[in-house]
Amino acid sequence: MKKTFSFLLGLALLLTGCSKLAQIDKTNEGGVEVVLNHLEPYSLKGVVARLRLEKEVTIDLEQGEYAGLDLRWPEYVDADSRGNVYLVEPSAAAEYFINEFNSQGKFVRSLGKKGQGPGELQSAEYVFVSPNDRILVFDVDGLKTLEFNTDGTFIKETKVRPGLWDVIPLHTGNYLARRNYMDVSKRWRMSVDLFDANFNELKNLDSYDYSDLAQGKKTPGIIIPFYWRVRGDRIYMGKGFKDYEIKVFDFQGNLLRKIRKEFRPEAYPDEFKKQTETMIKARATSDLYVLTDMPPFNSFFIDDDGRIFVMTYEPGEGKDEYIHDIFSADGVFIGRASLGKYGTMGRSLNHMRTTAANGRFYRLTFKENGYPEVIVYRMVWE
């Protein structure tokens, strides 16, 4: 009966939404398509946009079987096409930076031993699984990227130009990387650029002026979002304090689409006010202030089908859940889902603490006692 009701309800939603198919607002800016989304999702014929999560696996890193891994503050998670999970632990106490678990949550092996030799790391900036299941990691202290097979075999390392961060190798042979610099107007900027194989700059994709966040400036209690992800053969970039916009590029740095959405500002929550007040007391300074409203979004991730899940600051249905806006691969706002929070919600740039692959949602979070856990959910579309 329940299944019948769900089917009929879904059918009704699809039927009532058919008339909106021709009403998707779009415009063109300099030859680039701009998709204009509003407060309510579009209902599109044949598009199922109601998401339900079924918990499949929990990797509770407090358990004794993981005690020797020294996993206390992992920062990044990703998964390969077989459902193996890769977790980065940047802690100085850990012997290895990357730990692999199988699809059932059992520990498999450690990669990226601490050291300065071939296949060894001095630090780990992220973990990124490429479309061909290569495990990629950036060593910011060693100034190199490393590549491993999923069986743990070290393949190669590439030296990186000094001054670059978050370096991601692309299958074209180019690199995506972040850099910080002072522009001609003496403003400090954080920039994400495309580089060739010799780390010559090819194209600037976007940048963010963070001059007002410098020491001694009147600084807001949260950093304005400047967030990017690589998925498939696309680069996704989101930035803004008052604007809700995500740009989509190809691997040559060509801007393919802008995705915009209307939003209702969320008030700066008490949790963040307390964080800001604590920092003010700890620093014995008055250069921090509390914002009135939150930025339009925190971060986002992309699934195998190109759907974009944008985590807003709107509280969700359960504890520690936030509403995620769901966009189709074409940038059309098609639905919303209440998903558990992940990553950094306060002042720091949000780390990549979640991903979607193999029809699963992989969430790295922390229990109330501070221990981390990875939760794997099956994504069910109804």
C-alpha positions in Angstrom: 0.0 0.0 0.0 2.8 2.4 1.0 4.6 1.6 -2.3 1.4 2.2 -4.3 0.9 5.5 -2.6 4.4 6.7 -3.2 4.1 5.7 -6.9 0.8 7.6 -7.3 2.2 10.6 -5.5 5.3 10.7 -7.7 3.2 10.3 -10.8 1.0 13.2 -9.7 4.0 15.4 -9.2 5.3 14.6 -12.6 2.0 15.2 -14.3 1.4 18.5 -12.5 4.9 19.7 -13.5 4.8 19.0 -17.2 3.5 22.4 -18.0 6.7 24.0 -16.5 9.0 22.3 -19.0 8.9 25.3 -21.4 9.1 27.8 -18.6 12.7 27.3 -17.5 14.2 30.8 -17.4 17.5 31.1 -19.2 19.5 33.9 -20.6 22.8 34.4 -22.4 25.8 36.4 -21.2 28.7 36.7 -23.7 27.8 33.4 -25.4 27.4 31.5 -22.1 24.1 30.0 -21.1 22.8 31.2 -17.7 20.1 29.1 -16.0 17.9 31.2 -13.8 16.4 29.2 -11.0 13.8 30.5 -8.5 12.8 29.6 -4.9 10.7 26.6 -5.9 12.1 23.6 -7.9 11.0 23.1 -11.5 8.9 19.9 -12.1 10.2 18.3 -15.2 8.6 15.5 -17.2 10.4 12.2 -16.7 12.7 13.7 -14.0 12.6 12.0 -10.6 14.0 14.4 -8.0 12.9 13.0 -4.6 15.9 11.5 -2.8 15.8 9.0 0.0 18.9 7.7 1.8 19.3 4.2 3.1 22.3 3.7 5.4 24.4 0.8 4.3 27.8 1.0 6.0 29.2 2.8 9.0 33.0 3.0 9.5 33.2 3.9 13.1 36.9 5.0 13.6 36.6 4.8 17.4 36.4 1.0 17.2 39.4 -1.0 18.3 40.0 -2.6 14.9 41.1 0.9 13.7 43.0 1.9 16.8 46.5 1.5 15.1 45.6 3.9 12.3 45.6 7.0 14.4 42.5 8.3 12.7 41.3 11.2 14.8 40.8 14.2 12.4 40.5 13.0 8.8 39.7 15.7 6.4 38.9 14.2 3.0 37.0 11.2 1.7 36.5 9.8 -1.8 35.5 6.4 -3.4 36.4 4.5 -6.5 34.1 2.7 -8.9 34.1 -0.5 -6.8 33.0 1.3 -3.7 36.3 1.3 -1.9 36.6 4.3 0.4 39.8 6.4 0.7 40.3 8.6 3.8 43.0 11.2 4.4 44.4 11.7 7.9 46.8 14.7 8.1 47.6 14.1 11.7 51.3 14.3 12.7 50.8 11.1 14.7 49.7 9.0 11.8 52.3 6.9 9.9 50.4 6.9 6.7 48.2 9.7 5.2 45.7 7.6 3.2 43.7 4.6 4.4 41.6 2.4 2.2 38.4 0.5 3.2 36.4 -1.9 1.1 32.7 -1.4 0.3 31.8 -3.3 3.5 33.8 -0.9 5.6 36.7 -3.3 6.4 40.2 -1.8 6.4 42.3 -2.9 3.4 45.6 -1.0 3.4 47.4 2.3 4.0 49.0 4.4 1.3 51.3 7.4 1.3 53.8 6.7 4.0 55.2 9.6 5.9 58.6 10.5 4.4 60.5 12.2 1.6 61.2 9.2 -0.7 59.3 8.0 -3.8 55.7 7.3 -3.0 56.1 9.0 0.4 54.5 12.2 1.6 55.3 15.0 4.0 51.7 16.2 4.1 48.4 15.4 2.4 46.2 18.2 1.0 43.3 16.0 -0.3 42.5 12.7 -1.9 40.9 12.6 -5.3 39.8 9.4 -7.2 40.1 10.0 -11.0 37.5 8.6 -13.5 40.0 5.8 -14.3 40.3 4.9 -10.5 43.7 6.4 -9.9 44.2 7.7 -6.4 45.6 11.2 -6.5 47.0 13.2 -3.6 48.8 16.5 -3.2 51.7 17.0 -0.9 51.9 20.7 -0.1 55.0 20.4 2.0 56.8 18.2 -0.5 55.6 20.2 -3.4 54.4 17.2 -5.4 51.4 15.2 -6.6 51.4 11.4 -6.2 49.4 8.8 -8.0 48.5 5.3 -6.9 46.6 2.4 -8.3 43.6 1.1 -6.3 45.8 -2.0 -5.4 48.1 0.4 -3.5 50.8 0.4 -6.2 52.7 3.7 -6.4 52.7 4.9 -10.0 54.4 8.3 -10.2 54.9 11.6 -8.6 55.1 15.1 -10.2 57.0 18.1 -8.8 54.8 21.2 -8.3 55.7 24.8 -8.7 56.1 26.6 -5.3 53.2 28.8 -4.3 50.4 26.5 -5.5 47.8 24.8 -3.3 45.1 22.2 -3.8 46.8 20.9 -7.0 44.6 18.5 -8.9 46.0 16.6 -11.9 43.5 16.4 -14.8 43.4 13.6 -17.4 44.3 16.1 -20.1 47.8 16.5 -18.6 46.9 19.9 -17.2 46.5 20.9 -13.6 43.9 22.8 -11.5 45.4 24.7 -8.6 44.8 27.5 -6.1 47.2 30.4 -5.5 47.3 33.5 -3.3 48.7 36.8 -4.6 48.5 40.6 -4.4 46.9 42.1 -7.5 47.9 45.5 -9.1 45.5 47.4 -6.8 47.3 45.9 -3.8 44.4 43.6 -2.9 45.0 40.1 -1.8 43.3 37.5 -4.0 42.7 33.8 -3.8 42.7 32.4 -7.4 41.9 29.1 -9.0 43.7 28.6 -12.3 44.4 26.1 -15.0 48.1 25.2 -15.6 49.9 23.2 -18.2 52.1 20.2 -17.6 55.0 22.5 -16.7 52.8 24.6 -14.4 52.6 27.6 -16.7 49.4 29.4 -16.1 46.9 28.8 -18.9 43.7 30.5 -17.7 42.2 32.0 -14.5 38.9 30.5 -13.8 37.8 32.6 -10.8 39.2 34.5 -7.8 38.1 35.9 -4.5 39.2 39.1 -2.9 40.1 38.3 0.7 41.9 41.5 1.7 39.3 42.3 4.4 40.1 39.0 6.1 43.7 40.0 6.7 45.1 40.5 10.2 44.1 43.8 11.7 41.1 44.2 9.4 37.5 44.1 10.6 36.9 40.5 9.8 33.5 38.7 9.6 33.0 35.6 11.8 32.7 33.3 8.8 34.7 33.1 5.5 32.7 33.8 2.4 32.3 30.7 0.3 34.8 30.1 -2.4 34.4 26.4 -3.3 35.3 24.1 -6.3 35.0 20.5 -7.2 36.2 18.4 -10.1 33.9 15.7 -11.3 34.0 13.6 -14.6 35.3 16.0 -17.2 33.9 19.2 -15.6 35.1 21.8 -13.1 32.5 23.3 -10.8 33.1 26.6 -9.0 30.9 28.5 -6.6 31.6 31.8 -4.9 29.7 34.6 -3.2 28.3 36.3 -0.2 25.1 37.8 -1.6 25.0 35.9 -4.9 24.1 32.2 -5.4 26.0 31.2 -8.5 27.9 28.1 -9.7 30.0 28.1 -12.8 30.7 25.0 -14.9 33.9 24.7 -16.9 35.4 22.1 -19.2 39.0 20.9 -18.7 40.3 23.5 -21.2 38.9 26.2 -18.9 36.0 27.2 -21.2 33.0 28.5 -19.2 30.1 26.3 -20.3 27.3 27.4 -18.0 26.3 29.6 -15.1 23.8 28.3 -12.6 22.0 31.0 -10.6 19.3 30.6 -7.9 17.1 32.9 -5.8 17.4 32.3 -2.1 16.0 33.4 1.2 18.9 34.7 3.5 19.3 32.6 6.7 20.1 34.5 9.9 23.6 34.0 11.4 22.9 31.1 13.8 23.7 31.2 17.5 26.2 28.3 17.1 28.3 30.5 14.9 27.8 33.6 17.1 29.3 31.6 20.0 32.2 30.4 17.8 32.9 34.0 16.8 32.7 35.3 20.4 35.0 32.6 21.6 37.6 33.5 19.0 37.3 37.2 19.9 38.0 36.3 23.6 40.8 33.9 22.7 42.5 36.5 20.4 41.8 39.4 22.8 40.9 41.4 19.7 37.9 43.3 18.5 38.6 42.8 14.8 35.9 40.1 14.4 32.3 40.9 14.0 29.1 38.8 13.7 27.3 38.7 10.4 23.6 39.4 10.1 22.9 36.8 7.4 24.7 33.7 6.3 26.1 33.2 2.7 23.7 31.6 0.3 25.5 28.2 0.5 28.3 26.3 2.2 29.6 23.8 -0.3 28.4 21.2 -2.9 29.1 17.8 -4.4 28.3 16.1 -7.7 27.0 12.6 -8.4 27.8 10.2 -11.2 24.9 11.6 -13.3 26.1 15.2 -13.0 23.4 16.3 -10.4 24.7 19.0 -8.2 23.9 19.0 -4.5 24.4 22.4 -2.9 24.4 22.5 0.9 22.6 25.7 2.1 22.5 27.0 5.6 18.8 26.3 5.9 18.2 23.8 8.8 17.0 20.4 7.7 14.5 17.9 9.1 16.8 16.3 11.7 19.6 17.2 14.0 22.7 18.5 12.2 20.9 18.3 8.9 20.8 21.1 6.3 18.7 21.5 3.2 20.5 20.7 0.0 19.3 22.2 -3.3 19.5 19.6 -6.1 20.2 20.7 -9.7 20.1 18.5 -12.8 23.2 18.1 -15.0 21.8 21.0 -17.1 21.7 23.3 -14.1 18.0 23.2 -13.5 16.8 23.3 -9.9 14.7 20.1 -9.5 14.4 19.3 -5.8 15.6 19.6 -2.2 16.9 17.1 0.3 17.7 17.2 4.0 21.2 15.7 4.4 23.5 15.6 7.4 26.1 18.3 7.6 29.8 17.6 6.8 33.0 19.5 6.7 33.7 22.9 8.3 30.7 25.1 9.0 32.6 28.0 10.6 35.4 30.2 9.5 37.5 27.8 7.5 37.2 26.9 3.8 35.1 23.8 3.7 37.1 20.6 3.2 35.9 17.9 0.8 34.3 15.8 3.5 31.7 14.2 1.3 31.3 12.7 -2.1 28.8 10.8 -4.2 29.7 7.8 -6.4 28.3 4.4 -7.4 24.8 5.6 -6.4 26.1 6.2 -2.9 26.5 9.2 -0.7 29.8 9.1 1.4 29.7 11.3 4.4 32.6 12.0 6.7 31.4 13.4 10.0 32.2 13.4 13.7 30.3 11.9 16.6 29.4 13.8 19.7 32.5 12.5 21.5 34.7 13.9 18.7 35.6 10.6 17.1 35.2 10.5 13.3 33.1 8.1 11.3 32.3 7.5 7.6 28.7 6.7 6.7 27.8 5.2 3.3 24.2 5.7 2.2 22.5 4.2 -0.9 20.8 7.0 -2.8 17.2 6.0 -3.7 15.3 8.2 -6.2 11.5 8.1 -6.0 
